C-alpha cells in the first residue's frame, strides 16, 4: 500500500516532488543535516562543494538505504573524491527507485579550490533523470555553488546555494552554516536553510569521538525541531563504517548505512 500511495503522490506532482532533498551522507544526516560549514568528506559534494578543498586522500564511499523503512523504496549512492594541488574534485552517481515503476538518477561532478589560505569556493554540476513507467521520462541540469571560510582553527562558516539555475521549476534553496570545535574530539554544527516556498529551517548537529575508533552523532532538523537523528561511525585503519537513523513524525524512521575507503 505504501508503494502505491508514494507513487501516486509523485506522479501527481511530477515536476515538484521529484529530485527532492534526499539523505546523501550518513554522517551528515546523523548530525541533523547540519553540514554546510563542516563538509570535509564525501558529503561535501551534496551539502557544500567548497568543502572538497579540505580532502587530502582519495576516497570512495558507498551508501544504501530504504527510505522510511519501506522495502519497495531503495536508494544507492557511490561517490569518489580526489585531492588536487589547489583543492579537490569528486564524482557521484545516485539511483532512487521503487520496486518497478519509478526511477530517479543523478550524475554529479564537483570541484573546489582555495582562493586564499582560509577561503575556498566550489561548484557542483548535476544531471538528473526521472522515469515513471507509463508517464514518460525527463531530465534536468542543475548547478550548486558554495563557499567555506575558516575564521580560526576552531570555527568555520559556510554558505551554499542549490539549483541556482532553477532547472524546470526545481526550487532554489540556500544554506548558511556554522561549525565549532570547542574541544579536540567534539564538533557542533548549526545550519539555517531557506527555500523559495517555505519558512527558514534550523538544523543542529553534534559529533563526539568516544575513542580513536568510535564516534557518536546526534541532531535535530525541520522547522519544528521534531525530527531527531542519531548516528555512529566506526573507524578501522583506512576505512570507516557509518550508520544513522532519521526519524520522521509521520512516515517513520529511515536507516542509512555507508562504507568509506581511503587510498
SERO-4910 file (N, C-alpha, C, O; in steps of 0.05 Angstrom, whole numbers):
BEGIN
 pado doro    nc1    nc2    nc3   cac1   cac2   cac3    cc1    cc2    cc3    oc1    oc2    oc3
  Unk    A     16    -24      0      0      0      0     17     25      0     11     44    -14
  Unk    A     39     25     16     56     48     17     68     55    -10     70     78    -18
  Unk    A     75     34    -25     86     39    -52     66     53    -70     73     72    -84
  Unk    A     41     44    -69     20     56    -86     16     85    -78     14    102    -96
  Unk    A     13     91    -52      9    118    -43     32    136    -51     28    158    -61
  Unk    A     56    126    -46     80    142    -52     82    148    -82     88    171    -90
  Unk    A     76    128    -99     78    132   -128     56    152   -138     62    168   -155
  Unk    A     32    150   -127     11    168   -135     18    197   -128     13    215   -144
  Unk    A     30    201   -105     38    228    -97     59    239   -117     57    262   -125
  Unk    A     79    222   -123    100    231   -141     89    237   -169     97    256   -182
  Unk    A     72    219   -179     61    222   -206     44    248   -208     45    262   -228
  Unk    A     28    253   -187     10    276   -188     25    302   -186     15    323   -192
  Unk    A     50    301   -176     67    325   -173     94    321   -186    115    327   -174
  Unk    A     94    311   -210    118    301   -223    140    322   -224    163    316   -219
  Unk    A    133    347   -230    153    368   -233    164    378   -207    186    389   -207
  Unk    A    149    375   -185    157    386   -160    167    365   -140    186    370   -125
  Unk    A    154    342   -140    161    322   -119    187    307   -126    200    297   -109
  Unk    A    194    306   -152    218    292   -160    243    309   -152    241    333   -148
  Unk    A    266    296   -150    291    308   -144    290    324   -118    305    343   -114
  Unk    A    272    316    -99    271    329    -73    296    323    -57    311    305    -65
  Unk    A    300    337    -35    324    331    -19    323    303     -8    303    293      1
  Unk    A    346    290    -11    348    262     -1    372    260     18    389    278     19
  Unk    A    372    239     33    394    234     52    418    224     35    418    202     26
  Unk    A    438    241     32    460    236     14    487    232     28    507    227     15
  Unk    A    487    234     55    511    228     71    501    217     98    486    230    112
  Unk    A    511    194    105    503    182    130    513    198    153    499    203    173
  Unk    A    538    208    151    549    224    172    533    250    176    526    258    198
  Unk    A    528    264    153    513    289    155    485    286    166    476    302    182
  Unk    A    471    265    157    444    260    167    444    253    197    425    260    211
  Unk    A    464    239    206    466    233    235    469    259    251    463    259    275
  Unk    A    479    280    238    482    306    251    460    325    243    463    350    243
  Unk    A    436    314    237    413    331    231    414    345    205    398    363    200
  Unk    A    433    337    187    436    351    161    450    377    163    453    392    143
  Unk    A    460    384    187    475    409    191    504    405    184    521    398    201
  Unk    A    511    409    158    537    401    148    550    422    130    572    418    120
  Unk    A    537    445    127    547    465    108    574    476    115    591    480     97
  Unk    A    580    480    140    606    491    148    626    470    156    649    477    163
  Unk    A    619    445    155    637    423    161    647    411    135    670    415    128
  Unk    A    630    397    121    635    389     93    663    380     87    675    391     68
  Unk    A    674    361    102    702    353     98    706    325     89    727    313     93
  Unk    A    684    313     77    686    286     67    668    284     42    661    304     30
  Unk    A    660    259     34    644    256     10    618    271     11    608    278    -10
  Unk    A    607    276     34    583    292     36    585    320     26    565    333     20
  Unk    A    609    330     23    613    357     14    602    361    -14    591    383    -20
  Unk    A    603    341    -31    592    343    -58    563    352    -57    554    368    -74
  Unk    A    548    343    -38    519    348    -37    512    371    -18    492    385    -22
  Unk    A    527    375      3    520    395     24    535    421     21    524    442     29
  Unk    A    559    421     10    574    445      4    599    437    -11    618    429      1
  Unk    A    599    440    -38    622    431    -54    647    446    -48    669    435    -54
  Unk    A    646    469    -35    671    483    -28    688    466     -9    712    468     -9
  Unk    A    675    449      7    689    433     26    708    413     14    725    402     28
  Unk    A    705    407    -11    723    387    -24    752    396    -23    770    379    -25
  Unk    A    757    422    -20    785    432    -19    799    421      6    824    422      8
  Unk    A    784    411     26    796    402     51    806    373     50    821    365     67
  Unk    A    798    358     29    805    330     28    835    327     22    847    343      7
  Unk    A    847    306     33    876    301     29    882    274     17    904    268      9
  Unk    A    862    256     17    865    229      6    843    222    -14    822    234    -13
  Unk    A    849    204    -32    828    193    -49    808    177    -32    816    164    -12
  Unk    A    783    179    -39    762    168    -22    740    156    -39    731    169    -58
  Unk    A    730    132    -32    707    120    -44    687    115    -22    693    102     -2
  Unk    A    662    124    -26    641    119     -6    616    107    -20    608    117    -41
  Unk    A    605     86     -8    581     74    -18    559     76      3    564     70     26
  Unk    A    535     85     -5    513     88     14    489     72      4    484     70    -20
  Unk    A    474     62     23    450     47     16    429     51     38    435     53     62
  Unk    A    403     54     29    382     57     48    355     50     35    352     51     11
  Unk    A    336     43     52    308     40     44    292     62     59    286     60     82
  Unk    A    286     85     45    273    107     58    248     99     73    231     84     63
  Unk    A    245    109     98    223    105    115    219     75    121    197     66    127
  Unk    A    240     59    118    240     31    123    220     16    105    208     -4    113
  Unk    A    216     27     81    197     15     62    214     -2     42    230      9     27
  Unk    A    210    -28     42    226    -46     25    222    -40     -5    240    -45    -21
  Unk    A    199    -28    -12    195    -21    -41    212      2    -50    217      4    -75
  Unk    A    221     18    -32    238     41    -39    267     35    -34    274     24    -13
  Unk    A    284     42    -52    313     36    -49    330     59    -60    324     69    -81
  Unk    A    350     66    -45    369     87    -54    397     77    -51    405     67    -30
  Unk    A    412     79    -73    440     72    -73    457     95    -84    448    110   -102
  Unk    A    481     98    -73    498    121    -80    527    112    -78    535     99    -59
  Unk    A    543    121    -98    572    116    -97    585    143   -104    577    157   -123
  Unk    A    606    150    -88    620    175    -91    650    171    -91    660    154    -76
  Unk    A    664    185   -108    693    183   -109    704    212   -107    695    230   -121
  Unk    A    724    215    -89    737    241    -85    767    239    -91    779    218    -87
  Unk    A    778    261   -102    807    261   -108    817    289   -101    807    309   -112
  Unk    A    838    290    -85    850    317    -79    866    326   -103    876    310   -119
  Unk    A    869    353   -106    885    365   -127    905    384   -114    904    387    -89
  Unk    A    922    396   -130    942    414   -118    930    437   -103    941    446    -83
  Unk    A    908    448   -113    897    472   -101    869    467    -89    856    486    -81
  Unk    A    860    442    -88    833    437    -78    825    408    -80    841    390    -72
  Unk    A    802    402    -90    793    375    -93    770    373   -113    758    393   -120
  Unk    A    765    349   -122    743    344   -141    730    318   -134    741    301   -121
  Unk    A    705    314   -143    690    290   -137    670    283   -158    660    300   -173
  Unk    A    663    257   -159    643    247   -177    623    230   -161    631    217   -141
  Unk    A    598    230   -168    578    214   -154    556    205   -172    549    219   -192
  Unk    A    545    181   -166    522    171   -181    501    162   -160    508    145   -143
  Unk    A    477    172   -163    455    165   -145    433    151   -161    427    159   -183
  Unk    A    421    131   -149    397    118   -160    376    114   -139    382    103   -118
  Unk    A    352    124   -144    330    121   -125    307    108   -140    298    119   -161
  Unk    A    296     86   -131    275     72   -145    254     61   -126    259     58   -102
  Unk    A    230     56   -137    211     39   -123    214     11   -135    232      6   -151
  Unk    A    196     -7   -129    200    -35   -138    199    -39   -168    212    -57   -178
  Unk    A    183    -22   -182    181    -29   -211    174     -6   -229    176     -9   -253
  Unk    A    165     17   -219    154     37   -237    168     64   -237    165     80   -255
  Unk    A    183     71   -216    193     97   -212    224     96   -209    234     79   -195
  Unk    A    238    114   -223    267    114   -221    278    142   -224    272    156   -243
  Unk    A    294    150   -205    310    175   -206    339    168   -208    349    149   -195
  Unk    A    354    184   -224    383    181   -225    395    209   -224    383    229   -231
  Unk    A    419    210   -213    433    235   -212    463    231   -216    476    216   -200
  Unk    A    474    242   -236    503    241   -241    514    269   -235    505    289   -245
  Unk    A    535    269   -218    544    295   -208    575    297   -208    589    278   -202
  Unk    A    584    321   -216    613    327   -215    616    353   -199    602    372   -203
  Unk    A    636    352   -181    641    375   -164    671    382   -164    688    364   -167
  Unk    A    677    408   -160    705    416   -158    706    440   -139    688    456   -137
  Unk    A    729    442   -125    733    463   -105    762    472   -106    780    456   -113
  Unk    A    767    497    -99    794    508    -98    797    528    -76    777    542    -68
  Unk    A    821    531    -66    827    551    -46    831    578    -60    847    580    -79
  Unk    A    817    599    -51    821    626    -61    842    640    -45    858    656    -55
  Unk    A    843    634    -19    863    643     -1    868    622     20    856    600     18
  Unk    A    885    627     39    891    607     59    866    597     74    865    574     82
  Unk    A    847    615     79    824    609     96    798    607     80    777    600     92
  Unk    A    798    613     54    774    614     39    775    595     15    794    595      0
  Unk    A    754    578     12    752    560    -11    724    563    -23    705    567     -9
  Unk    A    723    559    -50    698    561    -64    695    535    -80    715    523    -88
  Unk    A    670    527    -85    665    503   -100    639    503   -115    621    519   -109
  Unk    A    637    486   -135    613    484   -152    607    455   -158    625    438   -161
  Unk    A    581    448   -160    572    422   -168    554    424   -192    536    441   -193
  Unk    A    559    407   -212    543    405   -236    529    378   -236    542    358   -232
  Unk    A    503    378   -239    488    352   -236    468    349   -259    453    367   -266
  Unk    A    468    324   -269    449    316   -289    429    297   -276    437    275   -267
  Unk    A    404    305   -275    384    290   -260    364    278   -280    353    292   -297
  Unk    A    359    252   -277    340    239   -295    317    227   -279    321    217   -257
  Unk    A    293    227   -291    269    216   -278    253    200   -299    248    209   -321
  Unk    A    245    176   -291    229    159   -308    206    146   -292    211    134   -271
  Unk    A    182    149   -302    159    135   -290    145    119   -312    135    131   -331
  Unk    A    144     93   -308    132     76   -328    103     85   -334     87     88   -316
  Unk    A     97     88   -360     71     96   -368     67    126   -369     46    135   -379
  Unk    A     86    141   -358     83    170   -357    107    185   -371    107    209   -372
  Unk    A    126    170   -380    149    182   -394    172    188   -376    174    178   -354
  Unk    A    191    203   -387    215    210   -372    223    239   -378    214    251   -397
  Unk    A    240    249   -361    250    277   -364    278    278   -352    286    260   -337
  Unk    A    292    300   -358    318    304   -346    322    334   -340    310    351   -352
  Unk    A    340    339   -321    346    367   -313    376    370   -308    389    351   -300
  Unk    A    386    394   -313    413    400   -307    413    421   -286    401    442   -289
  Unk    A    427    416   -264    427    435   -241    455    444   -233    475    431   -239
  Unk    A    456    467   -220    481    479   -211    479    486   -182    460    500   -174
  Unk    A    498    476   -165    500    484   -138    528    498   -134    547    491   -148
  Unk    A    529    517   -116    555    531   -111    556    539    -82    536    546    -69
  Unk    A    581    538    -71    584    545    -42    611    557    -36    629    556    -52
  Unk    A    613    567    -12    638    577     -1    642    568     28    623    563     42
  Unk    A    667    567     36    674    559     63    697    576     73    717    580     59
  Unk    A    694    587     97    714    606    108    721    597    136    704    594    153
  Unk    A    747    594    141    757    587    167    765    612    183    784    625    177
  Unk    A    748    618    203    753    642    220    777    637    238    794    654    242
  Unk    A    778    613    249    800    604    266    801    574    264    783    562    253
  Unk    A    822    561    276    823    531    275    799    518    288    794    494    284
  Unk    A    784    533    304    761    521    318    734    530    307    713    520    315
  Unk    A    733    549    288    708    560    278    709    563    247    728    574    236
  Unk    A    688    552    234    685    556    205    656    564    199    638    557    214
  Unk    A    653    579    178    627    586    168    625    578    139    645    578    125
  Unk    A    600    572    130    596    563    103    570    573     92    551    579    107
  Unk    A    568    576     66    544    583     52    542    568     26    563    563     13
  Unk    A    518    559     18    515    544     -6    487    550    -18    468    554     -3
  Unk    A    486    550    -45    461    553    -59    456    529    -77    475    520    -90
  Unk    A    432    519    -77    425    495    -92    406    502   -115    388    520   -112
  Unk    A    409    489   -138    392    493   -162    392    522   -170    370    534   -174
  Unk    A    415    534   -171    417    563   -176    407    571   -204    398    594   -208
  Unk    A    407    552   -223    397    558   -250    367    552   -252    356    556   -274
  Unk    A    354    544   -231    325    540   -230    316    520   -252    299    527   -268
  Unk    A    327    496   -253    321    478   -275    292    467   -273    285    454   -254
  Unk    A    276    472   -293    249    461   -296    233    462   -270    222    442   -261
  Unk    A    232    486   -259    215    491   -235    226    479   -209    213    480   -189
  Unk    A    250    467   -210    262    458   -185    269    482   -168    280    502   -177
  Unk    A    262    480   -142    265    503   -125    295    510   -118    311    492   -114
  Unk    A    300    535   -117    326    544   -106    324    542    -76    303    545    -64
  Unk    A    347    537    -63    348    538    -34    376    547    -26    395    544    -41
  Unk    A    378    557     -2    404    568      8    408    559     37    390    558     53
  Unk    A    433    551     43    441    543     70    463    561     80    482    567     65
  Unk    A    462    569    104    484    583    118    490    566    143    473    558    157
  Unk    A    516    561    147    524    543    169    547    553    186    563    569    177
  Unk    A    548    542    210    569    548    229    579    522    240    563    505    248
  Unk    A    605    518    242    618    494    254    637    503    275    655    520    271
  Unk    A    634    492    299    651    499    322    663    474    334    649    454    337
  Unk    A    689    475    339    703    453    352    713    463    380    736    472    381
  Unk    A    696    462    401    704    473    427    727    457    439    744    469    453
  Unk    A    728    431    435    750    414    443    757    395    421    742    393    401
  Unk    A    780    382    423    791    367    400    772    346    390    770    342    365
  Unk    A    757    332    407    741    309    399    712    315    396    695    297    394
  Unk    A    704    341    396    676    349    394    671    369    372    686    389    370
  Unk    A    651    364    356    642    383    335    613    390    340    597    373    346
  Unk    A    607    416    337    579    425    339    573    441    313    589    459    306
  Unk    A    551    434    300    544    448    275    515    459    277    498    447    290
  Unk    A    511    481    263    485    494    261    481    503    232    499    516    221
  Unk    A    458    497    221    451    506    194    425    521    195    407    514    210
  Unk    A    422    540    177    396    553    172    391    550    142    407    559    125
  Unk    A    368    537    135    362    532    107    337    549     99    318    550    114
  Unk    A    338    561     76    315    576     65    309    568     37    326    569     19
  Unk    A    284    559     32    275    552      6    256    574     -3    247    590     12
  Unk    A    249    573    -29    232    594    -40    204    594    -29    192    615    -25
  Unk    A    193    570    -24    165    568    -16    161    566     14    138    570     24
  Unk    A    181    559     30    177    553     58    194    571     76    213    584     67
  Unk    A    186    572    101    200    587    121    228    575    126    233    552    119
  Unk    A    244    591    139    271    581    145    270    557    164    253    555    181
  Unk    A    289    539    160    291    515    176    318    514    190    339    519    178
  Unk    A    318    508    216    342    507    232    350    478    236    333    461    242
  Unk    A    375    472    234    385    445    238    409    446    258    426    464    256
  Unk    A    410    427    276    431    425    295    445    397    293    431    378    288
  Unk    A    471    397    297    485    371    297    508    371    316    519    392    324
  Unk    A    515    347    325    538    344    343    552    317    338    538    297    334
  Unk    A    578    317    337    594    293    334    615    292    356    631    311    359
  Unk    A    616    270    370    637    267    391    651    241    388    638    220    385
  Unk    A    677    241    389    693    217    387    698    206    415    711    218    432
  Unk    A    686    183    420    688    170    447    715    157    450    728    159    471
  Unk    A    725    145    429    752    134    428    764    142    401    751    156    386
  Unk    A    788    133    395    801    139    369    787    126    346    791    133    323
  Unk    A    770    106    352    757     90    331    726     91    331    714     80    313
  Unk    A    714    105    351    685    105    353    675    134    359    684    147    377
  Unk    A    656    142    342    643    168    347    613    165    348    602    147    335
  Unk    A    600    183    362    571    184    364    561    210    353    574    231    356
  Unk    A    538    210    340    526    235    328    497    237    336    482    218    338
  Unk    A    488    262    340    460    268    345    453    294    330    471    310    323
  Unk    A    427    297    324    419    322    311    389    326    313    374    309    321
  Unk    A    381    350    305    353    358    303    349    373    276    366    389    269
  Unk    A    327    367    263    322    380    237    292    386    235    276    377    251
  Unk    A    285    402    215    258    412    209    252    436    226    263    439    248
  Unk    A    235    454    215    230    479    229    217    476    256    218    494    273
  Unk    A    204    453    260    191    448    287    211    434    305    204    429    329
  Unk    A    234    427    295    254    412    311    242    386    323    248    379    346
  Unk    A    225    373    307    213    348    316    224    324    301    212    302    303
  Unk    A    246    327    287    257    305    272    285    299    282    305    309    271
  Unk    A    288    283    304    314    277    315    329    258    297    317    242    282
  Unk    A    355    258    299    372    240    284    394    229    303    402    242    322
  Unk    A    402    205    297    423    191    312    442    178    293    435    172    271
  Unk    A    467    175    302    486    161    284    512    153    299    517    162    321
  Unk    A    528    137    285    554    129    296    573    124    273    564    118    250
  Unk    A    598    126    279    619    119    260    640    102    272    648    106    295
  Unk    A    649     81    258    669     63    267    693     64    248    690     56    224
  Unk    A    716     72    258    739     76    241    758     52    245    765     45    268
  Unk    A    767     40    223    785     17    225    807     21    204    803     14    180
  Unk    A    830     32    212    852     36    193    844     56    171    840     80    177
  Unk    A    843     47    146    837     65    124    809     62    114    803     68     91
  Unk    A    791     53    131    763     50    124    745     58    147    754     59    170
  Unk    A    720     64    141    701     73    161    673     63    155    665     64    131
  Unk    A    659     53    175    630     46    172    614     67    187    620     73    209
  Unk    A    593     76    174    575     96    186    546     87    185    537     74    166
  Unk    A    532     93    206    503     87    208    489    112    219    499    125    237
  Unk    A    465    117    209    449    138    221    419    131    218    412    115    201
  Unk    A    403    143    235    374    138    235    361    165    237    366    181    255
  Unk    A    343    171    217    328    196    216    299    190    222    287    173    208
  Unk    A    288    203    241    260    197    249    241    218    236    245    242    239
  Unk    A    221    208    223    201    225    211    175    223    227    167    201    234
  Unk    A    162    245    234    139    244    252    115    229    240     98    219    256
  Unk    A    113    226    214     91    213    201     98    187    188     83    167    189
  Unk    A    121    186    174    128    163    158    146    143    171    151    122    160
  Unk    A    156    150    195    173    131    210    203    136    205    210    158    196
  Unk    A    219    117    212    248    120    212    260    112    185    251     93    172
  Unk    A    282    125    178    299    117    156    327    109    167    339    125    181
  Unk    A    336     85    161    362     75    169    381     77    146    375     67    124
  Unk    A    404     90    150    424     94    129    450     80    136    458     80    160
  Unk    A    463     69    116    489     55    120    508     64     99    500     67     75
  Unk    A    533     67    106    553     73     85    580     61     94    586     56    117
  Unk    A    596     57     73    624     46     77    643     64     62    638     70     38
  Unk    A    664     73     75    684     91     62    711     78     63    719     66     83
  Unk    A    726     81     41    753     71     39    771     94     29    765    107      9
  Unk    A    793     98     43    813    119     35    838    105     22    845     83     30
  Unk    A    850    119      4    874    108    -10    897    127     -9    919    122    -19
***
